Amino acid sequence: MHPTFRNNLIVMKNPPYLFARIGWGVFLIPIKIYWKDYLQLEQSEFSHFLSFSQEMKSDVKIIKIDRKIADQNIL
């Protein structure tokens, strides 16, 4: 989140991967995803443009994960 937000670094380790904050502003939110080593994926980086003056907007990103690797490591 923008540096002016209290607790502007959000770390989520368990689903659901959703969060909400109340504020005002227009800025780009950097998003970094660090995958578990067994998934053999590089870190993913995205950004989301946040504007409270426009209609609600969401972004969808699709990451392909080898099903065999994921299935072998599910608890």
C-alpha positions as CSV (number, residue, x, y, z in Angstrom):
1,M,0.0,0.0,0.0
2,H,1.0,3.7,-0.2
3,P,3.5,4.7,2.5
4,T,0.9,7.1,4.0
5,F,-1.2,4.2,5.1
6,R,-0.5,2.8,8.6
7,N,0.6,-0.8,8.3
8,N,1.2,-0.3,4.6
9,L,3.0,-3.7,4.1
10,I,0.5,-6.5,3.9
11,V,1.7,-10.1,4.3
12,M,-0.8,-12.9,3.8
13,K,0.3,-16.5,4.3
14,N,-3.1,-18.3,4.3
15,P,-6.2,-18.0,2.2
16,P,-8.4,-16.2,1.6
17,Y,-6.0,-13.7,0.0
18,L,-8.3,-10.7,0.4
19,F,-7.9,-7.5,2.5
20,A,-9.6,-4.2,2.8
21,R,-8.5,-0.7,3.9
22,I,-10.3,2.6,4.1
23,G,-8.7,5.7,2.7
24,W,-8.4,8.1,-0.2
25,G,-5.9,8.3,-2.9
26,V,-4.7,7.4,-6.4
27,F,-1.6,5.3,-6.7
28,L,0.0,2.2,-8.0
29,I,0.2,-0.7,-5.5
30,P,3.2,-3.1,-6.0
31,I,2.4,-6.8,-5.4
32,K,5.0,-9.5,-4.9
33,I,4.2,-13.1,-4.5
34,Y,6.9,-15.4,-3.1
35,W,6.0,-19.0,-3.9
36,K,6.8,-22.1,-1.8
37,D,10.1,-23.6,-3.0
38,Y,8.5,-26.9,-4.0
39,L,6.3,-25.2,-6.7
40,Q,9.5,-24.3,-8.5
41,L,8.2,-20.9,-9.5
42,E,10.0,-17.6,-9.7
43,Q,8.7,-14.7,-7.6
44,S,5.7,-13.0,-9.3
45,E,5.5,-9.2,-9.4
46,F,2.4,-7.3,-10.4
47,S,1.0,-3.8,-9.9
48,H,-2.6,-2.6,-9.4
49,F,-3.7,1.0,-10.1
50,L,-5.9,2.1,-7.2
51,S,-8.2,5.0,-7.7
52,F,-11.1,5.7,-5.3
53,S,-12.6,8.2,-7.7
54,Q,-13.4,5.5,-10.3
55,E,-15.8,2.6,-10.4
56,M,-14.6,-0.5,-8.5
57,K,-12.0,-2.4,-10.5
58,S,-10.4,-5.8,-10.0
59,D,-7.5,-7.5,-11.8
60,V,-7.2,-11.2,-12.4
61,K,-3.8,-12.8,-13.0
62,I,-3.4,-16.5,-13.9
63,I,-0.3,-18.4,-12.8
64,K,0.3,-21.8,-14.2
65,I,1.4,-24.4,-11.7
66,D,2.4,-27.9,-12.5
67,R,-0.5,-30.0,-11.1
68,K,1.7,-33.0,-10.3
69,I,4.1,-30.9,-8.2
70,A,1.2,-29.1,-6.4
71,D,-0.7,-32.4,-5.7
72,Q,2.4,-34.0,-4.2
73,N,2.9,-31.2,-1.7
74,I,-0.6,-30.5,-0.5
75,L,-0.9,-31.1,3.3
